[in-house]
Amino acid sequence: MIRRMQRWIDTHCHLDEFAAHGGMAYADAERMRAAQAGVAHCVLPAVELANLQAVRAMAQRHGDSYALGIHPLYTPQAGEDDIQALAAALQQCRPDPRLVAVGEIGLDFFVPGLDPERQQRFYRAQLQLARRFDLPVILHVRRSADQLLKALRELPVRGGIAHAFNGSLQQAQAFIDLGFKLGFGGAVTYERALQLRRLATELPLYALVLETDAPDIPPHWLYVTAAERAAGRAPARNSPAELPRIAAVVAALRGISGAELARATRDNACAALPRLASLLG
């Protein structure tokens, strides 16, 4: 009997970063390696105006999808007219079925030196754009869940994904109640991530999507310790090819088969990002 390979959806991958750091051939090789591992589709979010075209071109190149937005870590260098430029880009790309969301947007209250008020201004402006173009959002959530939720209640959008979620069970339920799915990736593979593993185990299966955030958030088997980095070893770079192994950890935590998890998270990704369905066939 021949076993069919599971088909996975990576709902958050910065594939353009591979091209930026290693050239297009490097990005192509990583995407091919992921495809061979069973990753059928990647969602490629932008982080600033400067890479809007890059993520769109990369998605077209590999048959993937993309989101357009300004990441909170890029708000310091974003200009006051960047929201208008983003609106123009969304208008231009609106007919493109590969545009699936506004993102990556959100709030980051972990990284020092960022202006909270400026972040809020860009976040809320982009929620307005999501409402204007009737698109879901892909959220950056870092010590900011309550503030993100407050704005979402004031400016409701058509759901989306809370990327790399690591909040409380109550916050998770609040996002779910607003139509969001929660993204789980490499962080869940660490045994010490007790709260995150609890969430991955106890949340309803319909609330979960899978992601890598590649080249960031490497799973534990790729992690390079501080001592190893001090000795000259390069920091770990995650890859979309790691998604099936990350998924195996989530499936084991929940006590379900890989096939069941693959089906559910595919359906969940399409529910969060409705335009995906036509691309997956």
N, C-alpha and C positions, 0 to 999 in steps of 0.2 A: 504494500500500500504506500503510495507517494503522499507525503505530508505537504500541504500547501503552506507556503511562507505567509506569515501574518503581514498585513499591510498596515503600516503605522502612519499617523499624521503628526509631524513635529509642528506644533502651533506657535513656536517662537524660536527662530533661528536667524542669526545675523550673518548670512552667507556672504554678503558683500564684504565683510571684514576679512574673510579669507583672501579675496581678490586684492583688497587694499594692502594686505601685509605680505602676500606671497605670489600675487599675480593671478590672472584668470585661470591659468592651467591648474594651479593649486586649488582654487575654488571648484573647478570642474571635477577634479579628482575626488575631493571630499564629498561632493554631491553624488558622484557615481558610486563611491564606497557606501554611502547611506542607502542609495537605491538598491544596491546588491544585498544590503542587510535587511531590506524590507520596508524602508521609509518611502512611502509612495508620494508624499507631498510635504512641502515645507511652507510655512507662512513666514515671510520676510518683512519685519517691521523696520521702518525708517527711524532715525533718531534726530535728524536735523535737516534743514533745507538742502544742505550740501550733498546729502546722499539719497534724496528722493528719486532722482533719475537712476541711480545705481541699483536700488532695490527693485525698481520697476523692470529695468533691463535684465537683472539677474532672474527675476521671476519668469519673464518671458523666455529667457534662454533655457530654463530647466523645466518649464511647465508647472511652476509653482505659483503662489499668490503673494500679495504684498499689502502692507498698510502704510499710510503716510501720516507723519506726525512729528512733533518736537518733544524729545525726551527731557525730563526734568534736569538731568545733568548737563544738558546743552542750553538751558535757559540763560546762563550768564552771558554767553556769546550771541544769543539770538537777538536780532534787531526788533525794534518796535513795529516794523512793517512786515515781519515774518509771518504773522497770522494771516495777513492779506495775501501774501505770496502762497502760503499753504492752501488757503481757500481757492486761489486760482488753479493750483495744481490738482486739487480735488475735483474742481469743476472740469478741468481738462481730461482727467482720468476717469471720470464718472462712467462713461460708456464701456470702459475696460472691465470685463468680468473678473479679471485677476485682482482688481482692487477690492479687498474684502473688509477693511476697517480703517478707522482713524487710530494711529498708534505708531510708535509707542509713546504714550502720554502718561502723566500721573504726577506723583509727589514723592520726593526722597528726603526724609528727615534724619537720615543716617550719615550721609557724607557731609563733613563739615564745610562751612564756607558758602553754602548755597542760601540765597535769599528766599525765605518762605513765602513772602508776599508776592515776589516775582513769579515763583513757581505756581502759586495759586492763580495768578492772573493768566498765565499761559494755559494752565490746566482747564480753567473754566472757559476760556475762549475756545479751546479745542473741543470741549463738550458741546459748545454752541455750534461748532462746525459739524460735529457728528449728528446733531439734531437737524441742522439745515440740509445735510446730504443723506439723512436717514441711514446712517451706517453705525454698526457697533464699534466699540472701542477696545483697544488692548492696553491694559493698565499696568504701569510700573508701581508696585506697592512695596514700600520700604519704610517701616515704622510710620506709616501714614494711612492705615486702613480707615480709621474713624473720619479723618478729614476728607478722604476720597469719597466715602459713603455720604457724608453730609452734602457735598456738592452734587452727587448723583441724585439725591432725593430732591434737591432744588432744581436740577437741570436733568431730568430723566432722559436716558438714551435707550436704544433698543438692545441693551445688554452688551455682552462681549466676554472678554477673558481677563481675570485678575491674574496676571503673570507672576510666576514664582511666589505664589501666596504662602505666607508663613505667619498668619495671624492667629487669633483665637477661634474656637469653635463658634462662638457667638458672632464674630465678625464674618466668618465664612458663611454662616447662614444668612446674614444680612446681604452679602453679595449675591447669594443664590436667590434670595427673595426679590432682588432687583433684576433678575434674568441673566446673571453671570455664571460662567463656568470658572473653575479654579485650576491654574496650571501647576503641574508637578513635574520636576525635572531632577537633575543630578543631586540636589541637596537631600532628597529623600533616601539616597543610597547610603548615607552615613548613619551608622547605628546610634550615634550620640544625638541625632536629631529626633528626640523622643516626641516632641509636640507635633512636628511635621509628619512623622510616621503615624501618629495617632489620627491626625486628620485624614491622611491617605487611606487609613483603615476604616474609619468610622463614618466619613461623609458618604452620602448616597452616591452610588456609582454614576448616576446621571449628572453629577456635578463636576466630574473630573475630566480634564484634558491633559495630554502629555506634551512635553516640550524639552528642549535642551538648552536654549539660550546660548548655543554655540556661537563663538568660541569660549564663552564664559560659563561659570558654574559647573566645573568638571565633576563627574561622579567620583566616588572614593577611590576607584581603581586607577584613576588618572592623577590623583592629587599629588602634588610635589610639596614636601614639607619645607619649612623655613630653613632647616639645616641643609637640606638638599639644594635649595636655591643658593644658600650662602657658599656651598661647595662648587657652584658653577652650573648646576642643572637648570635648564630653562623652565619657566613656569608652565604648568599644564595648559593645554588648549583643548577644550571640549570639541566634539564633532557631532553632527546630526547622525552619524553612523552609530553613536552610542545609544540612541533612543530605544532600540529593542531590548538591550540589556537593562536599561533603566526601567522599562516597562515590566521586565521580569521581576524586578524587586517589588514594584507596586502590586503585581499580580500575586506574588507570594505573601505579601502583607495582608492582602484581602482574602487569600485562600481561594482564588478563582483561576481559571485557565488563561493562558495568554490569548487564546482565540476570543474568549468572552471579553477580555479587557480591550483588545483591538477593535472589536465591533462596537463596544459601548463608547470608547473614546473617539472613534470616528464619527459616530452619530452625534456625540456631544459637541465635537468641533463644528459640525455642520449646523447644529442648533445655535451655537454661539456666533458663528460667522456664516449666515445663510447663503452667501454667494459661493461658498466652497462646494456645495452639493453639485452644481453644474460642472465644476472642474474635475471632480473625482470620478464621475461616470457611474 
